[in-house]
Amino acid sequence: MGSFAIQTQELTKHYGTTTAVNGLTVSVEAGSIFGLLGPNGSGKSTTVRMLCGLLPPSAGTATVNGMDIVGQRRAVRWWIGYMAQAFAMYGDLTAWENIEFYGRAYGLSSREVRLRASQMVERTGISRYLQTRTHKLSGGWQRRLALVCAVLHDPPVVFLDEPTAGIDPATRRDLWDLFVEMAQTGKTFFVTTHSLDEAERCSRLGYLDRGTLVAWGSPQEVRRAAVGLQPGRRWFAIATPDLIGVCGAAAGLSFVHRATIAGGAVRVTASDECTCSRLAEGLAGRVALADIVETEASLEDLFAETRP
């Protein structure tokens, strides 16, 4: 750690009068997992496409593995791995034929493809499906195959654009275990996501809202930034056997900004004058309560409260 695999300075992308990415400045350490967090339409995929040399920026600069994304875009593409948000394999080819195709596209010999693919094929568990046409694979197995192809040429930097979208929790956990293992060998991962539990597994995070970086740092630092983004607010968790009833009743209180069910409790964002006792008084006699505690702002709070 210590050297930067990715650096951006005021990176910007305009589409006509719309600004998709607005002055993004980040530095990503080599051998880390950087998560770009934000809701749909916040500019995450546009950022990745610029960093991969697929989309020219409107302004600003960026380097990937020391190479300029504009002046050296061909070199950038050669030395990165890219796993697109949409499945980009050839559906009429088998899993192994896709692996061979991607390997040869990166200049690997058949022998090199076999040697480099063997470990990842085994580690992802996809060896049993190598002769299956990819359009017949489930979403989870397609994602595993896409990861094998993305890292086959052993790139130092790998871009993953919402790599676990639409797959089951067990597969999501397995893939993230793989990302962590590979990062420990020195690979750098740049991951876009709107999954808050995935964000917690990143080394550092950036939170994009409408193309603008509104928070940056470790997951803990970004979580604390939620407080600064919503001044004059406090957060509470309510334990109750009646989650739906309590959530609805809390949302109707004048000093409550937001109430939602999360982690088996009702989570409440309220005005600064709210206390546990005032919240209990507001709900008294209407719903069954077990316990109310004040909590810190979470990534979920940051995610929800920065939206209109």
Sine and cosine of phi, psi and omega as CSV:
sin_phi,cos_phi,sin_psi,cos_psi,sin_omega,cos_omega
0.00,0.00,0.28,-0.96,0.02,-1.00
0.87,-0.49,-0.65,0.76,0.08,-1.00
-1.00,0.02,0.42,-0.91,-0.06,-1.00
-0.98,-0.21,0.80,-0.60,0.03,-1.00
-1.00,0.09,-0.48,0.88,-0.01,-1.00
-0.67,-0.74,0.74,-0.67,0.09,-1.00
-0.66,-0.75,0.72,-0.69,0.09,-1.00
-0.82,-0.58,0.52,-0.86,0.03,-1.00
-0.69,-0.72,0.95,-0.31,0.02,-1.00
0.81,0.58,0.60,0.80,-0.02,-1.00
-0.92,0.40,0.80,-0.60,-0.14,-0.99
-0.67,-0.74,0.59,-0.81,0.10,-1.00
-0.67,-0.74,0.83,-0.55,0.07,-1.00
-0.95,-0.31,0.61,-0.79,0.22,-0.98
-0.87,-0.49,1.00,-0.09,-0.10,-1.00
0.90,0.44,-0.84,-0.55,0.01,-1.00
-1.00,0.00,-0.02,1.00,-0.02,-1.00
-0.99,-0.11,0.77,-0.64,0.07,-1.00
-0.99,-0.15,0.94,-0.34,-0.02,-1.00
-0.99,0.15,-0.61,0.79,0.06,-1.00
-0.72,-0.69,0.77,-0.64,-0.18,-0.98
-0.84,-0.54,1.00,-0.09,0.13,-0.99
0.89,0.46,0.73,0.69,-0.06,-1.00
-0.97,0.26,0.84,-0.54,0.05,-1.00
-0.80,-0.60,0.93,-0.36,0.03,-1.00
-0.60,-0.80,0.37,-0.93,0.12,-0.99
-0.75,-0.66,0.78,-0.62,-0.07,-1.00
-0.90,-0.44,0.87,-0.50,-0.02,-1.00
-0.94,0.33,0.58,-0.82,0.07,-1.00
-0.89,0.46,0.64,-0.77,0.02,-1.00
0.98,0.21,0.31,0.95,0.01,-1.00
-0.89,-0.46,0.16,-0.99,0.12,-0.99
-0.91,-0.41,0.93,-0.38,0.01,-1.00
-0.98,-0.21,0.79,-0.62,0.00,-1.00
-0.95,-0.32,0.81,-0.58,0.11,-0.99
-0.99,-0.16,0.95,-0.32,-0.15,-0.99
-0.98,-0.21,0.53,-0.85,0.07,-1.00
0.32,-0.95,0.34,-0.94,-0.01,-1.00
-0.95,0.32,0.17,-0.99,0.07,-1.00
-0.84,0.55,0.67,-0.74,0.02,-1.00
0.99,0.12,0.17,0.99,-0.05,-1.00
-1.00,0.04,-0.14,0.99,0.03,-1.00
0.95,-0.31,0.14,0.99,-0.06,-1.00
-0.90,0.43,-0.79,0.61,-0.05,-1.00
-0.92,0.40,-0.59,0.81,0.05,-1.00
-0.88,0.48,-0.66,0.75,0.04,-1.00
-0.87,0.49,-0.73,0.68,-0.01,-1.00
-0.88,0.47,-0.69,0.72,-0.02,-1.00
-0.90,0.43,-0.57,0.82,0.09,-1.00
-0.92,0.40,-0.71,0.71,-0.04,-1.00
-0.92,0.39,-0.43,0.90,0.04,-1.00
-1.00,0.09,0.00,1.00,-0.01,-1.00
0.97,0.23,0.28,0.96,-0.03,-1.00
-1.00,-0.05,-0.29,0.96,-0.09,-1.00
-0.63,-0.78,0.84,-0.55,-0.03,-1.00
-0.96,0.28,0.68,-0.74,0.06,-1.00
-0.96,0.29,0.42,-0.91,0.08,-1.00
-0.99,0.14,-0.46,0.89,0.01,-1.00
-0.31,-0.95,0.25,-0.97,0.03,-1.00
1.00,0.06,0.04,-1.00,-0.03,-1.00
-0.71,-0.70,0.31,-0.95,0.08,-1.00
-0.34,-0.94,0.54,-0.84,0.12,-0.99
-0.81,-0.59,0.57,-0.82,0.08,-1.00
-0.80,-0.60,0.86,-0.51,-0.07,-1.00
0.81,0.58,0.59,0.81,0.03,-1.00
0.99,0.13,0.01,1.00,-0.06,-1.00
-0.95,-0.31,0.66,-0.75,-0.01,-1.00
-0.95,0.30,0.75,-0.67,-0.11,-0.99
-0.95,0.31,-0.25,0.97,0.04,-1.00
-0.98,-0.19,-0.85,0.52,-0.07,-1.00
-0.94,0.35,-0.43,0.90,-0.02,-1.00
-0.82,-0.57,0.60,0.80,-0.12,-0.99
-0.89,0.46,-0.55,0.83,0.03,-1.00
-0.91,0.41,-0.66,0.75,0.03,-1.00
-0.92,0.40,-0.63,0.78,0.04,-1.00
-0.85,0.53,-0.74,0.67,-0.04,-1.00
-0.88,0.47,-0.54,0.84,-0.05,-1.00
-0.94,0.33,-0.56,0.83,-0.14,-0.99
-0.96,-0.26,0.32,0.95,0.09,-1.00
-0.84,-0.55,0.34,-0.94,0.22,-0.97
-0.95,-0.30,0.56,-0.83,-0.04,-1.00
-0.66,-0.75,0.85,-0.53,0.06,-1.00
-0.91,-0.41,0.95,-0.30,-0.11,-0.99
-0.95,0.31,0.35,-0.94,0.04,-1.00
-0.89,0.46,-0.66,0.75,0.06,-1.00
-1.00,-0.01,0.55,-0.84,0.00,-1.00
-0.90,0.44,0.83,-0.56,-0.14,-0.99
-0.90,-0.44,0.31,0.95,0.06,-1.00
-0.99,0.14,0.23,-0.97,0.04,-1.00
-1.00,0.04,0.92,-0.40,-0.12,-0.99
-0.91,0.42,-0.44,0.90,-0.03,-1.00
-1.00,0.02,-0.03,1.00,0.10,-0.99
-0.99,-0.16,0.43,-0.90,0.09,-1.00
-0.96,0.29,0.21,-0.98,0.03,-1.00
-0.85,0.53,-0.70,0.71,-0.02,-1.00
-0.92,0.39,-0.61,0.79,0.04,-1.00
-0.89,0.45,-0.59,0.81,0.09,-1.00
-0.90,0.43,-0.69,0.73,0.02,-1.00
-0.87,0.49,-0.71,0.70,0.02,-1.00
-0.88,0.47,-0.67,0.74,-0.01,-1.00
-0.88,0.48,-0.74,0.67,-0.03,-1.00
-0.92,0.38,-0.61,0.80,0.04,-1.00
-0.89,0.45,-0.71,0.70,0.01,-1.00
-0.92,0.38,-0.54,0.84,0.04,-1.00
-0.89,0.46,-0.46,0.89,0.05,-1.00
-1.00,-0.10,0.24,0.97,0.11,-0.99
0.99,0.14,0.25,0.97,0.01,-1.00
-0.99,0.11,0.60,-0.80,0.09,-1.00
-0.97,0.24,0.24,-0.97,0.03,-1.00
-0.85,0.53,-0.63,0.77,0.01,-1.00
-0.90,0.43,-0.70,0.72,0.02,-1.00
-0.90,0.44,-0.62,0.79,0.04,-1.00
-0.87,0.49,-0.72,0.69,-0.01,-1.00
-0.89,0.46,-0.69,0.72,-0.03,-1.00
-0.91,0.40,-0.71,0.70,-0.07,-1.00
-0.97,0.26,-0.52,0.85,-0.04,-1.00
-0.98,0.19,-0.45,0.89,-0.16,-0.99
-0.83,0.56,-0.72,0.69,-0.05,-1.00
-0.93,0.37,-0.71,0.70,-0.02,-1.00
-0.94,0.35,-0.59,0.81,0.04,-1.00
-0.88,0.48,-0.68,0.73,0.01,-1.00
-0.94,0.34,-0.68,0.74,-0.07,-1.00
-0.92,0.39,-0.58,0.82,0.00,-1.00
-0.99,0.13,-0.23,0.97,-0.01,-1.00
0.99,0.17,0.13,0.99,-0.09,-1.00
-0.99,0.11,-0.02,1.00,-0.03,-1.00
-0.83,0.57,-0.54,0.84,-0.03,-1.00
-0.95,0.32,-0.24,0.97,-0.05,-1.00
-0.91,-0.42,0.27,0.96,-0.09,-1.00
-0.88,0.47,-0.49,0.87,-0.02,-1.00
-0.99,-0.15,0.21,0.98,0.03,-1.00
-1.00,-0.05,0.71,-0.71,0.07,-1.00
-0.91,0.41,0.69,-0.73,-0.21,-0.98
-0.92,0.40,-0.41,0.91,0.02,-1.00
-0.94,0.35,-0.22,0.98,0.04,-1.00
-1.00,-0.06,-0.12,0.99,-0.01,-1.00
-0.98,0.19,0.52,-0.86,0.10,-1.00
-0.94,0.34,0.21,-0.98,-0.01,-1.00
-0.85,0.52,-0.63,0.77,0.00,-1.00
-0.90,0.43,-0.67,0.74,0.01,-1.00
-0.95,0.31,-0.54,0.84,0.10,-1.00
-0.89,0.46,-0.64,0.77,0.02,-1.00
-0.91,0.42,-0.65,0.76,0.04,-1.00
-0.88,0.47,-0.69,0.73,0.02,-1.00
-0.89,0.46,-0.69,0.73,0.01,-1.00
-0.87,0.49,-0.61,0.80,0.02,-1.00
-0.92,0.39,-0.69,0.72,0.04,-1.00
-0.83,0.56,-0.73,0.68,-0.02,-1.00
-0.92,0.40,-0.58,0.82,-0.05,-1.00
-0.93,0.36,-0.49,0.87,-0.07,-1.00
-0.94,-0.35,0.12,0.99,-0.09,-1.00
-0.85,0.53,-0.62,0.79,-0.05,-1.00
-1.00,0.02,0.21,0.98,0.09,-1.00
0.86,0.52,0.81,0.59,-0.01,-1.00
-0.97,0.26,0.54,-0.84,0.03,-1.00
-0.97,0.26,-0.38,0.92,-0.03,-1.00
-0.79,-0.61,0.74,-0.67,-0.03,-1.00
-0.81,-0.59,0.79,-0.61,0.06,-1.00
-0.98,-0.22,0.80,-0.60,-0.03,-1.00
-0.84,-0.54,0.94,-0.33,-0.06,-1.00
-1.00,-0.09,0.98,-0.19,-0.06,-1.00
0.72,0.69,0.88,0.47,-0.16,-0.99
-0.92,0.38,-0.30,0.96,-0.05,-1.00
-0.91,-0.42,0.28,0.96,-0.01,-1.00
-0.88,0.47,0.79,-0.61,0.12,-0.99
0.98,0.20,0.26,0.96,0.03,-1.00
-0.89,-0.45,0.25,-0.97,-0.14,-0.99
-0.97,0.25,0.34,-0.94,-0.07,-1.00
-0.86,0.51,-0.60,0.80,-0.02,-1.00
-0.91,0.41,-0.69,0.72,0.03,-1.00
-0.91,0.41,-0.64,0.77,0.04,-1.00
-0.86,0.51,-0.70,0.72,0.00,-1.00
-0.90,0.43,-0.68,0.74,0.00,-1.00
-0.88,0.47,-0.69,0.73,0.00,-1.00
-0.90,0.44,-0.66,0.75,0.00,-1.00
-0.92,0.38,-0.55,0.83,0.11,-0.99
-0.87,0.49,-0.62,0.79,0.05,-1.00
-0.91,0.41,-0.69,0.72,0.01,-1.00
-0.85,0.52,-0.71,0.71,-0.02,-1.00
-0.89,0.45,-0.69,0.72,0.01,-1.00
-0.86,0.50,-0.71,0.71,-0.04,-1.00
-0.94,0.33,-0.57,0.82,0.06,-1.00
-0.90,0.44,-0.54,0.84,0.01,-1.00
-0.93,0.36,-0.31,0.95,0.07,-1.00
-1.00,0.01,-0.04,1.00,0.06,-1.00
0.90,-0.43,-0.15,0.99,0.03,-1.00
-0.95,0.30,0.54,-0.84,0.04,-1.00
-0.96,-0.27,0.75,-0.66,0.01,-1.00
-0.90,-0.43,0.75,-0.66,0.10,-0.99
-0.91,-0.41,0.95,-0.32,-0.16,-0.99
-0.89,-0.45,0.78,-0.63,0.15,-0.99
-0.99,-0.15,0.61,-0.79,-0.03,-1.00
-0.32,-0.95,0.39,-0.92,0.28,-0.96
-0.86,-0.51,0.29,0.96,0.06,-1.00
-1.00,-0.01,0.87,-0.49,-0.10,-1.00
-0.96,0.29,-0.53,0.85,0.04,-1.00
-0.94,0.34,-0.54,0.84,0.08,-1.00
-0.92,0.38,-0.64,0.77,0.00,-1.00
-0.85,0.53,-0.57,0.82,-0.02,-1.00
-0.91,0.41,-0.32,0.95,-0.03,-1.00
-1.00,-0.03,-0.04,1.00,-0.01,-1.00
-0.99,0.13,0.47,-0.88,0.07,-1.00
-0.92,0.40,-0.73,0.69,0.04,-1.00
-0.61,-0.79,0.35,-0.94,-0.07,-1.00
-0.74,-0.67,0.48,-0.88,0.27,-0.96
-0.82,-0.57,0.66,-0.75,0.02,-1.00
-0.93,-0.36,0.90,-0.44,0.01,-1.00
-0.99,-0.12,0.70,-0.71,0.12,-0.99
-0.70,-0.71,0.90,-0.44,-0.04,-1.00
0.81,0.59,0.65,0.76,0.07,-1.00
1.00,0.09,-0.09,1.00,-0.06,-1.00
-0.94,-0.34,0.70,-0.71,0.05,-1.00
-0.97,0.25,0.93,-0.36,-0.07,-1.00
-0.97,-0.23,-0.20,0.98,0.06,-1.00
-0.42,-0.91,0.50,-0.87,-0.10,-0.99
-0.41,-0.91,0.67,-0.74,0.05,-1.00
0.61,-0.79,-0.32,-0.95,0.07,-1.00
-0.93,0.37,0.30,-0.96,0.07,-1.00
-0.80,0.60,-0.60,0.80,0.01,-1.00
-0.92,0.39,-0.65,0.76,0.00,-1.00
-0.93,0.37,-0.63,0.77,0.03,-1.00
-0.92,0.39,-0.60,0.80,0.04,-1.00
-0.89,0.45,-0.68,0.74,0.02,-1.00
-0.92,0.39,-0.49,0.87,0.01,-1.00
-0.90,0.43,-0.40,0.92,0.02,-1.00
-0.86,0.51,-0.54,0.84,0.01,-1.00
-0.91,0.42,-0.70,0.71,0.01,-1.00
-0.92,0.38,-0.49,0.87,0.00,-1.00
-0.97,0.23,-0.38,0.92,0.05,-1.00
-0.81,-0.58,0.96,0.29,-0.01,-1.00
-0.90,0.43,0.52,-0.86,0.04,-1.00
0.98,0.22,0.40,0.91,0.00,-1.00
-0.79,-0.62,0.42,-0.91,0.05,-1.00
-0.72,-0.69,0.38,-0.93,-0.08,-1.00
-0.83,-0.56,0.63,-0.78,-0.06,-1.00
-0.69,-0.72,0.47,-0.88,0.11,-0.99
-0.86,-0.52,0.74,-0.67,-0.03,-1.00
-0.89,-0.45,0.88,-0.48,0.11,-0.99
-1.00,0.03,0.77,-0.63,-0.07,-1.00
-0.33,-0.94,0.51,-0.86,0.11,-0.99
-0.98,0.20,-0.18,0.98,-0.05,-1.00
-0.89,-0.45,0.95,0.31,-0.09,-1.00
-0.87,0.50,-0.73,0.69,-0.06,-1.00
-0.92,0.40,-0.71,0.71,-0.01,-1.00
-0.89,0.45,-0.71,0.70,-0.02,-1.00
-0.92,0.40,-0.66,0.76,0.00,-1.00
-0.87,0.50,-0.72,0.70,0.01,-1.00
-0.91,0.42,-0.68,0.74,-0.01,-1.00
-0.92,0.39,-0.66,0.75,-0.01,-1.00
-0.91,0.42,-0.64,0.77,-0.01,-1.00
-0.89,0.46,-0.40,0.92,-0.02,-1.00
-1.00,0.07,-0.09,1.00,0.01,-1.00
-0.98,0.22,0.63,-0.77,-0.12,-0.99
-0.90,0.44,-0.49,0.87,-0.06,-1.00
-1.00,-0.08,0.08,1.00,0.02,-1.00
-0.99,-0.15,0.81,-0.59,0.02,-1.00
-1.00,0.07,-0.58,0.82,-0.09,-1.00
-0.36,-0.93,0.63,-0.78,0.10,-1.00
-0.70,-0.72,0.72,-0.70,-0.01,-1.00
-0.52,-0.85,0.33,-0.94,0.04,-1.00
-0.99,-0.11,0.82,-0.57,-0.01,-1.00
-0.46,-0.89,0.74,-0.67,0.08,-1.00
0.88,0.48,0.55,0.83,0.03,-1.00
0.97,0.23,0.25,0.97,0.03,-1.00
-0.62,-0.78,0.20,-0.98,0.11,-0.99
-1.00,-0.10,0.83,-0.56,-0.01,-1.00
-0.97,-0.23,0.76,-0.64,-0.12,-0.99
-0.85,-0.53,0.76,-0.65,0.19,-0.98
-0.97,-0.25,0.84,-0.54,-0.12,-0.99
-0.73,-0.68,0.17,-0.98,0.04,-1.00
-0.91,0.41,0.31,-0.95,-0.09,-1.00
-0.89,0.46,-0.45,0.89,-0.02,-1.00
-0.98,0.21,-0.14,0.99,-0.03,-1.00
-0.96,0.29,0.60,-0.80,0.10,-0.99
-0.75,-0.66,0.15,-0.99,0.03,-1.00
-0.87,0.50,-0.67,0.74,-0.04,-1.00
-0.93,0.37,-0.63,0.77,0.01,-1.00
-0.92,0.40,-0.62,0.79,0.04,-1.00
-0.91,0.42,-0.67,0.74,0.03,-1.00
-0.90,0.44,-0.64,0.77,0.02,-1.00
-0.90,0.43,-0.63,0.78,-0.01,-1.00
-0.92,0.40,-0.45,0.89,-0.02,-1.00
-0.98,-0.19,-0.14,0.99,-0.09,-1.00
-0.84,0.54,0.72,-0.69,0.06,-1.00
0.98,0.19,-0.10,0.99,-0.04,-1.00
-0.97,-0.23,-0.59,0.81,-0.04,-1.00
-0.60,-0.80,0.25,-0.97,0.02,-1.00
-1.00,0.03,0.83,-0.56,0.02,-1.00
-0.91,-0.41,0.54,-0.84,0.10,-1.00
-0.94,-0.34,-0.68,0.74,-0.05,-1.00
-0.25,-0.97,0.55,-0.84,0.09,-1.00
-0.78,-0.63,0.79,-0.61,0.03,-1.00
-0.73,-0.68,0.54,-0.84,0.11,-0.99
-0.99,0.13,0.65,-0.76,-0.06,-1.00
-0.79,-0.62,0.11,-0.99,0.11,-0.99
-0.99,0.12,0.34,-0.94,0.10,-0.99
-0.90,0.45,0.61,-0.79,0.01,-1.00
-0.94,-0.35,0.13,-0.99,0.10,-1.00
-0.88,0.47,-0.53,0.85,0.05,-1.00
-0.88,0.48,-0.65,0.76,0.05,-1.00
-0.89,0.46,-0.70,0.71,0.02,-1.00
-0.88,0.48,-0.70,0.72,-0.02,-1.00
-0.87,0.49,-0.75,0.67,-0.12,-0.99
-0.98,0.19,-0.66,0.75,-0.17,-0.99
-0.99,0.17,-0.23,0.97,0.08,-1.00
-1.00,0.08,-0.11,0.99,0.06,-1.00
-1.00,0.05,0.39,-0.92,-0.03,-1.00
-0.92,0.39,0.00,0.00,0.00,0.00
